[in-house]
Amino acid sequence: MKTIFFVFTLIISSLTFGQETSSIQGNILDGELFNEPLLMANVSIENTSISTHTNFRGNFEFDDLTPGSYNIVVQFLGYETIELPVTVAPGETTNIQASLKAKTLNITDLMAVKTASK
């Protein structure tokens, strides 16, 4: 009976250790305005349905991720979209910080869109 209990405990503990998850935490800043936190920026993991928004301090977090490589996509209206390659190790939290720059709009492009819509 002791042998069965020992084998069962060994199997359960090996399964538990084999499933360590990772997380990604980050801070998104406004690269145009003195690196102030960017509130409600959309942060997602490319090719997945996982996404979140930054809080009042520009922070976000993804928990319970399988260790590996990811592309983090950060978007905010009026700002350039950025992609950040991130690699997370088993049981680790990876921290990232990024600044978004405002999009530059070309007036001739805007005029072409306005003319095309008529």
CORZI-V996366 format. One record per residue. RES is the residue in three letters. PHI is phi as a letter, one per 40 degrees, with the letter a starting at -180 (* if undefined). Layout:
res: (RES;RES)
phi: (PHI;PHI)
This chain:
res: (MET;LYS;THR;ILE;PHE;PHE;VAL;PHE;THR;LEU;ILE;ILE;SER;SER;LEU;THR;PHE;GLY;GLN;GLU;THR;SER;SER;ILE;GLN;GLY;ASN;ILE;LEU;ASP;GLY;GLU;LEU;PHE;ASN;GLU;PRO;LEU;LEU;MET;ALA;ASN;VAL;SER;ILE;GLU;ASN;THR;SER;ILE;SER;THR;HIS;THR;ASN;PHE;ARG;GLY;ASN;PHE;GLU;PHE;ASP;ASP;LEU;THR;PRO;GLY;SER;TYR;ASN;ILE;VAL;VAL;GLN;PHE;LEU;GLY;TYR;GLU;THR;ILE;GLU;LEU;PRO;VAL;THR;VAL;ALA;PRO;GLY;GLU;THR;THR;ASN;ILE;GLN;ALA;SER;LEU;LYS;ALA;LYS;THR;LEU;ASN;ILE;THR;ASP;LEU;MET;ALA;VAL;LYS;THR;ALA;SER;LYS)
phi: (*;c;c;c;c;c;c;c;c;c;c;c;c;c;c;c;c;c;b;c;b;b;a;b;b;a;b;b;b;c;c;c;b;f;f;c;c;c;c;g;c;c;b;b;b;d;g;b;c;c;a;a;b;c;c;c;b;g;c;a;a;b;b;f;c;c;d;i;b;b;b;c;b;b;b;a;d;g;b;c;c;b;b;b;c;b;b;b;c;d;g;b;b;c;b;b;b;a;b;c;b;c;c;c;b;c;c;c;c;c;c;c;c;c;c;c;c;c)
